[in-house]
Amino acid sequence: MFGFFVFACAKEPKTSGPRHTSKKGPDVMKPGEPVPSKKGEPLSPRREASQRIVHLGEGYLEKNEFDKAIQIFQEAINVDSENGIAYFYLAKALHKTQAYDDAYGLLERAQVLLVDDPEWSRQVADLKAVIEESKQAQPIAKPTGQEVYY
C-alpha cells in the first residue's frame, strides 16, 4: 500500500486547461510563456524546465551579464539537448563575448532543431549573418600593433 502511495504522488500534476501550443517567434514570445514543441504537441516536462531556464538566461543577457547568461543557457541545454531556442540564446550570448566560431556552430545546431518554425529559422539566419559581419569587422593583429580589418 505504501508503494502505491509513493507512485501516485510521483505522477506529473495535471494542469487546469490545455497547454499553450501556438507557434510564436522570439520577437513576440513573452517571458515565462512556453514555446511549443514540434507539430504543436504539448511540451514535455523536460522542455518546460529547459524553457524556464532559458527565460532566466534571457534576463542575464538583457543585463549584459554574458558569462552568467552563458552558464544558464548551457544548463538549459543540459536539461533538454533538443531545445533549439536554448542553442540560439547561447549563441547570442557567445556572440556578445566575441566567441564567433563557437556561436556560429551552436546556430548550426539550432537551425536543425528549429527547422519547422519559420520565425525561429529567420532569427537563426539573421544572427548567423550578424556573426559573419562581426567576424569580417574583427581586427587582425599585426606585429607592428596596427589594426587591420579584413
Helices and strands as residue ranges (DSSP letters): H 2-10, G 38-40, H 45-62, H 66-79, H 84-96, H 100-113, H 118-137, E 139-141, E 147-149
